[in-house]
Amino acid sequence: MRKVIYIITSALILTACDLETSDNGALDGNWQLRQIDTLATGGSCDMSRSYIYWGVESHLLQVRDIDNKNLKILFHFEKMGEELTIHTPHFVVTKDELVPIEDGSQLAPFGITGTRDTLHIEKLNHGNLILKNEYYRLSFRRY
């Protein structure tokens, strides 16, 4: 009888859990920026020695620049097919304090063209990610 009560209780607890999942597929995870290509000039900047990382989970994107005093920027995003629109950036001051970013030029070192940017997903698999906006192509590796 105890086993039956244990099984029923366990089943009720598990069915009461509400897990949030995303439709991001392989996009979810941590990515290191490896290269930025300038589309207009054909120039390329090797970023493999930098410590710029993008963390993607659910509908949030966190950009970190460890070389720059561990600067953290938090974005919201929507993924529709092969398009990724990032918006509403905030500097992360502490875990409880966010400061809105009004000037999109502060995002240029990360290959982001403004406070709202649409990036086309050129390549996405479990090891590599390539995003392209109007001016740049960003290449990442999963870490």
Contacts in CASP RR format, 6 or more apart in sequence:
PFRMAT RR
TARGET T0000
AUTHOR 0000-0000-0000
METHOD contacts of the structure
MODEL  1
MRKVIYIITSALILTACDLETSDNGALDGNWQLRQIDTLATGGSCDMSRS
YIYWGVESHLLQVRDIDNKNLKILFHFEKMGEELTIHTPHFVVTKDELVP
IEDGSQLAPFGITGTRDTLHIEKLNHGNLILKNEYYRLSFRRY
20 58 0 8 1.000
22 28 0 8 1.000
22 57 0 8 1.000
22 58 0 8 1.000
22 59 0 8 1.000
23 79 0 8 1.000
24 56 0 8 1.000
24 58 0 8 1.000
24 79 0 8 1.000
26 124 0 8 1.000
26 125 0 8 1.000
26 126 0 8 1.000
26 127 0 8 1.000
27 56 0 8 1.000
27 79 0 8 1.000
27 84 0 8 1.000
27 121 0 8 1.000
27 124 0 8 1.000
27 129 0 8 1.000
28 56 0 8 1.000
28 57 0 8 1.000
28 58 0 8 1.000
29 55 0 8 1.000
29 56 0 8 1.000
29 57 0 8 1.000
29 142 0 8 1.000
30 53 0 8 1.000
30 54 0 8 1.000
30 55 0 8 1.000
30 56 0 8 1.000
30 142 0 8 1.000
30 143 0 8 1.000
31 53 0 8 1.000
31 54 0 8 1.000
31 55 0 8 1.000
31 56 0 8 1.000
31 129 0 8 1.000
31 140 0 8 1.000
31 141 0 8 1.000
31 142 0 8 1.000
31 143 0 8 1.000
32 51 0 8 1.000
32 52 0 8 1.000
32 53 0 8 1.000
32 140 0 8 1.000
32 141 0 8 1.000
32 142 0 8 1.000
32 143 0 8 1.000
33 47 0 8 1.000
33 50 0 8 1.000
33 52 0 8 1.000
33 53 0 8 1.000
33 54 0 8 1.000
33 110 0 8 1.000
33 138 0 8 1.000
33 139 0 8 1.000
33 140 0 8 1.000
34 46 0 8 1.000
34 47 0 8 1.000
34 48 0 8 1.000
34 139 0 8 1.000
34 140 0 8 1.000
34 141 0 8 1.000
35 44 0 8 1.000
35 45 0 8 1.000
35 46 0 8 1.000
35 47 0 8 1.000
35 48 0 8 1.000
35 137 0 8 1.000
35 138 0 8 1.000
35 139 0 8 1.000
36 44 0 8 1.000
36 45 0 8 1.000
36 47 0 8 1.000
36 111 0 8 1.000
36 136 0 8 1.000
36 137 0 8 1.000
36 138 0 8 1.000
36 139 0 8 1.000
37 43 0 8 1.000
37 44 0 8 1.000
37 45 0 8 1.000
37 136 0 8 1.000
37 137 0 8 1.000
37 139 0 8 1.000
38 44 0 8 1.000
38 45 0 8 1.000
38 135 0 8 1.000
38 136 0 8 1.000
39 132 0 8 1.000
39 134 0 8 1.000
39 135 0 8 1.000
39 136 0 8 1.000
39 137 0 8 1.000
40 135 0 8 1.000
50 65 0 8 1.000
50 67 0 8 1.000
51 64 0 8 1.000
51 65 0 8 1.000
51 66 0 8 1.000
51 67 0 8 1.000
52 63 0 8 1.000
52 64 0 8 1.000
52 65 0 8 1.000
52 66 0 8 1.000
52 67 0 8 1.000
52 110 0 8 1.000
53 63 0 8 1.000
53 64 0 8 1.000
53 66 0 8 1.000
53 143 0 8 1.000
54 61 0 8 1.000
54 62 0 8 1.000
54 63 0 8 1.000
54 64 0 8 1.000
54 140 0 8 1.000
55 61 0 8 1.000
55 62 0 8 1.000
55 63 0 8 1.000
55 64 0 8 1.000
56 77 0 8 1.000
59 76 0 8 1.000
59 77 0 8 1.000
59 78 0 8 1.000
60 74 0 8 1.000
60 75 0 8 1.000
60 76 0 8 1.000
60 77 0 8 1.000
61 74 0 8 1.000
61 75 0 8 1.000
61 76 0 8 1.000
61 77 0 8 1.000
61 86 0 8 1.000
62 72 0 8 1.000
62 73 0 8 1.000
62 74 0 8 1.000
62 75 0 8 1.000
62 92 0 8 1.000
63 72 0 8 1.000
63 73 0 8 1.000
63 75 0 8 1.000
63 110 0 8 1.000
63 112 0 8 1.000
64 70 0 8 1.000
64 71 0 8 1.000
64 72 0 8 1.000
64 73 0 8 1.000
65 71 0 8 1.000
65 109 0 8 1.000
65 110 0 8 1.000
71 91 0 8 1.000
72 91 0 8 1.000
72 92 0 8 1.000
73 89 0 8 1.000
73 90 0 8 1.000
73 91 0 8 1.000
73 92 0 8 1.000
73 101 0 8 1.000
73 107 0 8 1.000
73 110 0 8 1.000
74 89 0 8 1.000
74 90 0 8 1.000
74 92 0 8 1.000
74 98 0 8 1.000
75 86 0 8 1.000
75 87 0 8 1.000
75 88 0 8 1.000
75 89 0 8 1.000
75 90 0 8 1.000
76 86 0 8 1.000
76 87 0 8 1.000
76 88 0 8 1.000
77 84 0 8 1.000
77 85 0 8 1.000
77 86 0 8 1.000
77 87 0 8 1.000
78 84 0 8 1.000
78 85 0 8 1.000
81 121 0 8 1.000
82 120 0 8 1.000
82 121 0 8 1.000
83 118 0 8 1.000
83 119 0 8 1.000
83 120 0 8 1.000
83 121 0 8 1.000
84 118 0 8 1.000
84 119 0 8 1.000
84 120 0 8 1.000
84 121 0 8 1.000
84 131 0 8 1.000
85 116 0 8 1.000
85 117 0 8 1.000
85 118 0 8 1.000
85 119 0 8 1.000
86 112 0 8 1.000
86 116 0 8 1.000
86 117 0 8 1.000
86 118 0 8 1.000
86 119 0 8 1.000
87 115 0 8 1.000
87 116 0 8 1.000
87 117 0 8 1.000
88 100 0 8 1.000
88 115 0 8 1.000
89 100 0 8 1.000
89 101 0 8 1.000
89 104 0 8 1.000
89 107 0 8 1.000
89 112 0 8 1.000
89 115 0 8 1.000
90 98 0 8 1.000
90 99 0 8 1.000
90 100 0 8 1.000
90 101 0 8 1.000
91 98 0 8 1.000
91 99 0 8 1.000
91 101 0 8 1.000
92 98 0 8 1.000
93 99 0 8 1.000
101 107 0 8 1.000
101 115 0 8 1.000
102 115 0 8 1.000
104 112 0 8 1.000
104 113 0 8 1.000
104 114 0 8 1.000
104 115 0 8 1.000
105 114 0 8 1.000
107 113 0 8 1.000
107 114 0 8 1.000
107 115 0 8 1.000
107 117 0 8 1.000
108 114 0 8 1.000
111 133 0 8 1.000
111 135 0 8 1.000
111 136 0 8 1.000
111 138 0 8 1.000
112 133 0 8 1.000
113 133 0 8 1.000
113 134 0 8 1.000
113 135 0 8 1.000
113 136 0 8 1.000
117 133 0 8 1.000
118 133 0 8 1.000
119 131 0 8 1.000
119 132 0 8 1.000
119 133 0 8 1.000
119 138 0 8 1.000
120 131 0 8 1.000
120 132 0 8 1.000
120 133 0 8 1.000
121 129 0 8 1.000
121 130 0 8 1.000
121 131 0 8 1.000
122 130 0 8 1.000
122 131 0 8 1.000
122 132 0 8 1.000
122 137 0 8 1.000
123 129 0 8 1.000
123 130 0 8 1.000
124 130 0 8 1.000
126 142 0 8 1.000
127 141 0 8 1.000
127 142 0 8 1.000
128 139 0 8 1.000
128 140 0 8 1.000
128 141 0 8 1.000
128 142 0 8 1.000
129 139 0 8 1.000
129 140 0 8 1.000
129 141 0 8 1.000
129 142 0 8 1.000
130 137 0 8 1.000
130 138 0 8 1.000
130 139 0 8 1.000
130 140 0 8 1.000
131 137 0 8 1.000
131 138 0 8 1.000
131 140 0 8 1.000
132 138 0 8 1.000
END
